[in-house]
Amino acid sequence: MRSFWEKNSLLTYDIAIIGAGIVGLSVASAILERQPKTRVIVLERGLLPTGASTRNAGFACFGSLTELLADEAKMGQARCLALVEKRWRGLLGLTKRLGKKAIDFQQNGGYELLLTQTPQTLQDKMLYFNDLLRPIFKKAVYADSSHRLQAFGFQGSKGMLFNRFEGQIDTGKMMNALWLHAQKLGARILTGAEVQHFQDFEQSIELHLQKDFRIKASKLVVCTNAFASQFFPNLEITAGRGQVLMTKPLPTPLPFKGTFHLDEGYYYFRDYYNRVLLGGGRNIDLVGETTTEFALTDIIQQDLHKKLKEIILPNQPFEIDTAWAGIMAFSADKQPIVQQIQPDIWLVARLNGMGVALASQLAEEVANDLY
């Protein structure tokens, strides 16, 4: 039994958004920036956003050279370039919406360690992609930076490439700033509000939560990424777990700053105030890491420890402070889903590990469809 006041003011909205991660909050913000009087509710099943929004590594990136080479081979030149541009626009949109200071954005550049190839063998490919990307970035993106390897202290690398446009953020600060921004615009955000299912009626959509709690909205946007299969079981979405660890502050200053990639982006590490954050390794156990379970595994954690000891910090002691896992969503073609499923229902999902880069741009696309 609900009161008139509850039904009239607290349980009925113009737009409901499922998922209070970076995508859901970006969608709410994009809508309210266009239409400030829209009544928007964001429903999050956890007390904090689950998935990868609060569990990612804080990379503001759009693809290393070997990753883009692999992408072009899979999807073709045009789709590869369109995806890079979408990621770049998303990063620009994120910093414009929240400001660089609020998310601790640092553009220290990105590097790719080459473990099996040399910059010389990739020279033609580097020039090729610099030409392809010049209309987007106006300058050359990739350059040989192998001369910095010794100063950085890395071992086992045959060379290193530099990407001047890559940056890094503080994921916690970014999510906090985005949450506050959406609330300031007028979005109502409910946590611990798990949507079990919804029904699309002629005049409204009814969302069924726990304990027979129901919310009505004129339109619905589902932003649950890897967990969207709960509502749309026929989607082509492959869940992928990403494991990450963080060292304790090191006893001596780190000799490097920036973001780093290895092995087509399957491994990634960065500095964080004299700590090292390292994640990845899905590729050594793709079957086991195709899961929505938040857990750490020995095979991945041991592999990450080994890379820290042998490649990244070979000459200095370190201790692990913490480790965690996030859940991402992937597809063979790496294309995100931004789709109107039904006349009043939209879906944004399958960000392929690029949520920080893509979320703001995908939110703009949805808001353009809605208004």
N, C-alpha and C positions, 0 to 999 in steps of 0.2 A: 504494500500500500504506500503510495507516494502522495505528498501534498500537492496542492495546486502550485505553490511557489517553487517547489522542486521541479515539477514538470515544466513549468513555464520559463524558469530562469536558469536552472542548473542541469537539466537533463535533455535540453533541446538545443541544437546548434545548426549553423549553416554548413560547416565542414568538420568532419571528424577525421583525425589522422591516427592510424595505429602505428606506434613506434616512436619513442622520444629519443632516438639516436641522432646522429648528425644529419641524416636525410630528413627524418620527420620534423625536426626543429627548423631545418632550413626551408622546408616546404611551408611550414606555418609562418615563418618570417617573410618569405617571398609573397605569400598571399596577403598578409596584413600590411606589408609595405605598399601594396597596390590598392587594397580595399580595407582601410583601417577599421571600418565598422562591421566587418565580417565576424561572426561569432565562431571561433575556432576552438576545438578541444583536441588535445593530444593525449593519447592513452598509452601508458607504458606498463607492461606486465611486471617488471621488476621494480625494486626500490631505486635502482640506478639503471640506466639503459644497458641492456645486454647486447650480445653480438660482438661487434668489434669497435663500436664508437668510443668507448672508454678504455679499450684494451689494445688499440693500435700502437704503432711505434712512433707516431708523430712525424712521418715523412711528408713533406710538401713536394712531391715528385710527379713526373709524368712518364718515366720510362728510361732505363739505361740503353746504351747503344745496342748491346747484344739482345736485350729484351725486345727492342723495336725491330731488330733484324728478324727475330723469331716471329714476331707478330706479323710483319709484312709477308713472310713466307706462308703464314696460315690464312691471313684474311685479305691479302692484296694491299697495294699501295694506297689506294684512295681511302679505304676503311681504316687503315692504320693511321694515316695522317688526320682523318676526321676525329679519331679517338684521342690522339695527342692534343689536338686543338680543344676538344671538349674538356679534357683534364686541365689544360692550362687556363682556360676561361673560368673553370671552377675554382682554381687556386686564386686567381685574381678576384673573383667574386667573394671568396671567403675573407680575404684580407680587407677588401673594401667594406664588407658588411660589419665586421667586428673590429677592424683596426689591427695593425701589426703588434702593437704593444700588448693588447689584451690577450693575445694568444701566444705571446713570446715568439713571434716569427723571427727567425734568423736566416738570412740568405747567405750562408757560408759556402754554398756550392755543393755539388754532389760528385762523387767519384765512383768509378767502377774498377775493381781489381780484376785483372786478367790472369787467370790461373793456367789456362791452356793455350791461349793465343798471345801474340805480341801486338803492340800498336802498329807495327809495320805491316803485319798481315791484315790488319783491319783498316789501314790507311784509306784505301779506295772506298770502303763502306762508310767510313767516317765523313769523308768529303761528300759522298752521295747523300747521306742523311742531312748533313749541314745545308746542302742546297735545297733539299725537300722542305726542311723546317724553316728556312729563312723567311718565307712570307708570313709565318706565324710569329717568330721571335725577332725578326729584323737583323739578327746577328748570327754568327756561327754558334752552335750549341755545344758541340763536343770538340775537345782538344786533347792532345797527348800531354799527360802530366807525370810521366814516369820518373822524371827527375826529382819528384817529391817523395818517392818511395822510401829512400834511406832515411830522410828526416822524419817521416811518419813512423818508422820502425817496423813496418810490415815485413813478413817473411813469406816466401813461396809464391810470389807474384811475378809474372813475366813482364808486367807493365801496368799502367794505370791511366785511365781517361778521366777528363774533368768536364763537368757540366755546370756552367756558370749560373744557370737559372734555378737550380734546385735549392730548396730550403728545408727548414725544420720548424716544428711547433711544439708547444707543450700541450699534449692531448687533454690533460685535465683542465687547464686554463681555457682551452678552446671550447670544450663542452660546457663549462661553467658560463663562459661569456655568451655562448649561443643560447643556452637555457634562459639566462637573464634577459637577453635581447628579445626572444620570442615572448616572454612574459611581459616585458615592458610594452611591447606592441599590443598586448591584449589577449594573447593565447592563454587558455586555461590548460594546465598540465597536471594530469593525475598519474601518480605512480602506484604500483601494486594493483593496477587495473587491467587484468588480463582479459582480452576479448576472446571468448571461446568460439563464437561464430557470429555471423550477421545475416540478416534477411533484407532483401531489396524489395520494398513495396512500391506501389505506383507513385506515392507522394513523398516517401522518405525511406531511409535505411535505418533499420533497427539493429543495434549492436548489443549482443548478449554477453554480459560479464558474469563474474562469479556471484553466487548467492542470489540469482534471479534479478540482478541489477541490469537495467536496460537504459541505453542512451539512444536518442534519435538524432539524425542529421540528414540534411538534404543531399550532401555529397560526402564521399568517403575516399581517402587516399591511404593505401596500405604501403607502409615503409618499413617492412620487417626483414628485408634482405634475404639471408639464408633461410629464415623461418617463414617465408611467404608461402612455402608449400603447404603449410597448415591450412591456408584458405584456398589455395589454387594448386591442388595436387598434380595437375598435369603440366605444370611449368617445367621447363628445362633449367633446373637449378641444381648445381652440385655444391653441397656444403664443404667447406675446407677449413680446418683448424690451423691457426697460426700460433706457434709457441714463441715466447719472448722471455728473455732474462735481463736483469740489470745488475751490474756490479755495485759494490760499495764504493764510496769515493776512494780514488787511488792515492797511494802515499806520495807520488810525485806527479807533477802536472802532465796531462796528456799532451803528446806532441802533435796532435791533429785535431781539427774541427771540421764539421760537415757531416754529410750523409754518405754512406758507402754501400755499394752493391757488389754481389758476387753471383756467378752462375745464373745469368739471365734473370736476375732479380729474385731468385729463390732464397737468397740470404741477404740480409741487410743489417747494417749496424751504424751507430752514430754516437757522438759525444753528448753527454748531458751533465754539465757542470762537474767536470772531472770524473764522471762515471762513464762506463760504456754500456749502451743498450744494444743487444744483439738478438735477432729473431730470424725465423725461417726454418728451412730444412724439411718442408713438406715433401719435397721431391724424393727423399730417401725412403719414404713410407707413404706413398700417395693413397694406398688403400686404407691404411690405418688412420690417416689424417682426413679422410672423407667422412666427417662426422660432425654432429652438433653437440657433442659432449665436451664440456669445459673440463679438461684434464691435461696433465703433463705426462709425457711418456719418457722412459729411460733412453730409448734409441735416439730421440730427437735431442733431449737435454744433454746427453753425453756427446753428441755430435757438435752441438753449440759450444760446449765447454772445450772440446778439442780445437775448434777453430779459434776460440779466444786465446788459448794457450800457444798454438802453433803459428797462427797467422797474424792476429790482431795485437796481442800483448805478449810476444814471445820472450821478452827480456825483463818483464817486471811481474811481481806477485799481484794477485788479485783475489778478492772474495766475492761470492755471489750474494747480493742483498735479497733479491726476490725474483720470482719467475711466475708467469701467468700464461693464459691461453685466451684467444679470442676466436670467434667464428665468423668466417667470411663466406661469400657465395661466388661461384665461378661458373663459366660456360666455356665451351670449346672455342668459340669465336671472340671471347672477351668483351662482347657487346652488352652494355647495361640494358635493363628493361625499363622503359618509360612508356606505359601503355594504358590506354583507356579500355578497361576490360568490359565494362557495361556502361550505359549512358551516364550513370552517376557514380561510377567507381573507377578509380585510377590505381595503378600499381607502379611503384618505383623499387627496383630490387636488382640483385645480381651485379654488384659493383666491382667484382673481380679484384678485390684487394686494394682498390683505389678510391675508397670512400672519402678520404680527406680531399682529394683532388676533384672528384666528380660531384659530390653532394650538392654544392651550391649551384652548379650549372643545371643539373637535373631538376632541382627545385624551381629554377626559373622556367624551364620547359613545361613543368606541370602547371605552374601559376599562369603561364600564357594560355594553356589549354582551358583552364578554369575561367579565365577572364579575358 
